[in-house]
Amino acid sequence: MNKTNVLLCVDTILIVFLILWVFYPQSTPAYLEVKYVIYNANSFEHIEVVGVVYVNGCIDYNNRPFQFSRGSSVVLSCPEKLYGAKFSFWQRQEGLTYQGLIITNRTFTTTLSDYKTQWWANYVKDD
């Protein structure tokens, strides 16, 4: 096998890999983290808790990331009350801040286009 044939094989493999990577991104994983936080209505105190979450209608717990194919649509739902606190809103975490999209419905659909997506269900408890 001469040098030209080897380079042609390597080029072909690279081109096929790039085409698959560009046109089939849904085969790469996407991780979804669901977190619950309960705020005290009378102070800035808050605590992160584990509770029941409904992912595509199936009951589970939010104690680990969920893995899906990238591009998947996922329906999330949370309980109305959690440890005596009432649901307030969902918020998507954008980077290190909590200034992402806010959704006030307990059930919503999201499309997982990023490698990792975090949604926080915020609850408020009156003492």
RAKAMO-V554258 format. One record per residue. N is the residue number from 1. RES is the residue in one small letter. NEAR is the number of other ideal C-beta (glycine too) atoms within 12 Angstrom. D_LAST is the distance of its C-alpha to the last C-alpha in whole Angstrom. Layout:
[[N;RES;NEAR;D_LAST] [N;RES;NEAR;D_LAST]]
This chain:
[[1;m;9;79] [2;n;8;79] [3;k;9;77] [4;t;10;77] [5;n;11;75] [6;v;12;73] [7;l;13;71] [8;l;14;71] [9;c;15;70] [10;v;15;67] [11;d;14;67] [12;t;14;66] [13;i;14;64] [14;l;14;62] [15;i;14;62] [16;v;15;61] [17;f;14;58] [18;l;13;57] [19;i;13;57] [20;l;15;55] [21;w;15;52] [22;v;13;53] [23;f;13;53] [24;y;15;51] [25;p;19;48] [26;q;19;46] [27;s;15;47] [28;t;22;45] [29;p;20;42] [30;a;27;38] [31;y;22;35] [32;l;35;32] [33;e;30;29] [34;v;38;25] [35;k;33;22] [36;y;36;19] [37;v;33;16] [38;i;31;12] [39;y;30;11] [40;n;18;7] [41;a;18;7] [42;n;11;8] [43;s;12;10] [44;f;8;13] [45;e;14;12] [46;h;22;13] [47;i;20;14] [48;e;22;17] [49;v;27;17] [50;v;19;20] [51;g;29;20] [52;v;23;23] [53;v;36;25] [54;y;24;28] [55;v;30;30] [56;n;20;33] [57;g;13;32] [58;c;14;32] [59;i;14;29] [60;d;22;28] [61;y;20;26] [62;n;30;25] [63;n;16;26] [64;r;15;29] [65;p;22;31] [66;f;29;33] [67;q;19;37] [68;f;29;39] [69;s;21;42] [70;r;24;42] [71;g;19;42] [72;s;26;40] [73;s;19;37] [74;v;32;34] [75;v;24;32] [76;l;38;28] [77;s;29;25] [78;c;38;22] [79;p;26;20] [80;e;18;18] [81;k;19;15] [82;l;30;14] [83;y;21;12] [84;g;18;10] [85;a;27;10] [86;k;21;12] [87;f;30;15] [88;s;28;16] [89;f;24;19] [90;w;33;22] [91;q;26;24] [92;r;31;27] [93;q;25;27] [94;e;17;30] [95;g;12;32] [96;l;8;30] [97;t;11;27] [98;y;21;25] [99;q;12;27] [100;g;20;28] [101;l;18;28] [102;i;19;25] [103;i;23;25] [104;t;14;23] [105;n;18;24] [106;r;24;23] [107;t;22;26] [108;f;24;29] [109;t;18;32] [110;t;31;33] [111;t;20;37] [112;l;33;37] [113;s;20;39] [114;d;25;38] [115;y;18;39] [116;k;22;35] [117;t;32;32] [118;q;33;28] [119;w;40;26] [120;w;35;22] [121;a;44;20] [122;n;32;16] [123;y;33;13] [124;v;25;10] [125;k;25;6] [126;d;14;4] [127;d;12;0]]
